[in-house]
């Protein structure tokens, strides 16, 4: 189980502040939301609204796992992704 921690290693982006990760290609919540909706819409042959529903279900499952692991930094990221999905 991951223990919660405080980090001073944050980056500021157009959608807010995020903890810096070693991943160079980390998407903003808005970009990730669009990617998920597009992926579910195409892969499942859904309308955009159907893709939004499927992507929201997937994000909720990710959030449950992260919450149970006390990984709140990533939980907050996925909460913002969910909010961006609702805006699409």
Kinemage of the C-alpha trace (Angstrom):
@kinemage 1
@onewidth
@group {chain A} dominant
@subgroup {mainchain}
@vectorlist {calphas} color= white
{ca unk a 1} P 0.000 0.000 0.000
{ca unk a 2} L 1.320 3.421 -0.927
{ca unk a 3} L 1.711 5.880 1.917
{ca unk a 4} L 0.590 9.496 1.411
{ca unk a 5} L 3.398 12.007 1.047
{ca unk a 6} L 4.008 15.689 0.408
{ca unk a 7} L 6.009 16.716 -2.624
{ca unk a 8} L 7.557 20.037 -3.581
{ca unk a 9} L 7.983 18.887 -7.183
{ca unk a 10} L 5.021 20.500 -8.963
{ca unk a 11} L 4.573 21.865 -12.451
{ca unk a 12} L 2.126 24.542 -13.524
{ca unk a 13} L 0.139 24.024 -16.699
{ca unk a 14} L -2.764 25.749 -18.427
{ca unk a 15} L -5.234 23.618 -16.440
{ca unk a 16} L -3.599 24.048 -13.020
{ca unk a 17} L -0.776 22.674 -10.885
{ca unk a 18} L 0.222 19.027 -11.038
{ca unk a 19} L 2.845 16.928 -9.367
{ca unk a 20} L 5.761 16.439 -11.726
{ca unk a 21} L 6.230 12.887 -12.932
{ca unk a 22} L 9.044 11.346 -14.896
{ca unk a 23} L 6.663 10.674 -17.760
{ca unk a 24} L 7.412 13.163 -20.513
{ca unk a 25} L 4.096 12.654 -22.274
{ca unk a 26} L 1.716 13.223 -19.358
{ca unk a 27} L -1.534 14.618 -20.699
{ca unk a 28} L -3.470 17.423 -19.080
{ca unk a 29} L -6.854 16.366 -17.679
{ca unk a 30} L -8.549 18.040 -20.659
{ca unk a 31} L -6.363 16.173 -23.175
{ca unk a 32} L -6.867 12.858 -21.341
{ca unk a 33} L -10.642 13.384 -21.265
{ca unk a 34} L -10.749 13.927 -25.024
{ca unk a 35} L -8.483 10.931 -25.635
{ca unk a 36} L -10.701 8.646 -23.525
{ca unk a 37} L -13.964 9.804 -25.093
{ca unk a 38} L -12.519 9.458 -28.596
{ca unk a 39} L -11.143 5.993 -27.800
{ca unk a 40} L -14.391 4.671 -26.334
{ca unk a 41} L -16.503 6.270 -29.064
{ca unk a 42} L -14.399 4.649 -31.795
{ca unk a 43} L -13.577 1.290 -30.195
{ca unk a 44} L -17.117 0.639 -28.964
{ca unk a 45} L -18.863 2.192 -31.973
{ca unk a 46} L -20.587 4.706 -29.733
{ca unk a 47} L -21.772 8.247 -30.270
{ca unk a 48} L -19.770 10.947 -28.510
{ca unk a 49} L -22.351 10.918 -25.696
{ca unk a 50} L -21.973 7.145 -25.374
{ca unk a 51} L -18.193 7.545 -25.343
{ca unk a 52} L -18.528 10.089 -22.542
{ca unk a 53} L -20.580 7.640 -20.472
{ca unk a 54} L -18.092 4.811 -21.048
{ca unk a 55} L -15.102 7.060 -20.287
{ca unk a 56} L -16.780 8.311 -17.096
{ca unk a 57} L -17.350 4.727 -15.923
{ca unk a 58} L -13.682 3.908 -16.581
{ca unk a 59} L -12.495 7.020 -14.711
{ca unk a 60} L -14.732 6.182 -11.737
{ca unk a 61} L -13.147 2.716 -11.564
{ca unk a 62} L -9.635 4.221 -11.688
{ca unk a 63} L -10.575 6.656 -8.909
{ca unk a 64} L -11.850 3.799 -6.690
{ca unk a 65} L -8.539 1.972 -7.038
{ca unk a 66} L -6.476 5.083 -6.347
{ca unk a 67} L -8.610 6.041 -3.349
{ca unk a 68} L -8.126 2.592 -1.842
{ca unk a 69} L -4.360 2.930 -2.362
{ca unk a 70} L -4.245 6.416 -0.770
{ca unk a 71} L -2.837 7.817 -4.006
{ca unk a 72} L -4.608 11.153 -3.706
{ca unk a 73} L -2.373 13.096 -6.111
{ca unk a 74} L -3.351 10.834 -8.992
{ca unk a 75} L -6.933 10.676 -7.662
{ca unk a 76} L -7.192 14.455 -8.011
{ca unk a 77} L -5.876 14.224 -11.597
{ca unk a 78} L -8.576 11.682 -12.503
{ca unk a 79} L -11.248 13.774 -10.789
{ca unk a 80} L -10.263 16.644 -13.077
{ca unk a 81} L -10.341 14.293 -16.098
{ca unk a 82} L -13.915 13.363 -15.140
{ca unk a 83} L -14.874 17.046 -14.948
{ca unk a 84} L -13.351 17.642 -18.398
{ca unk a 85} L -15.284 14.670 -19.847
{ca unk a 86} L -18.511 16.287 -18.622
{ca unk a 87} L -17.561 19.534 -20.414
{ca unk a 88} L -17.071 17.832 -23.793
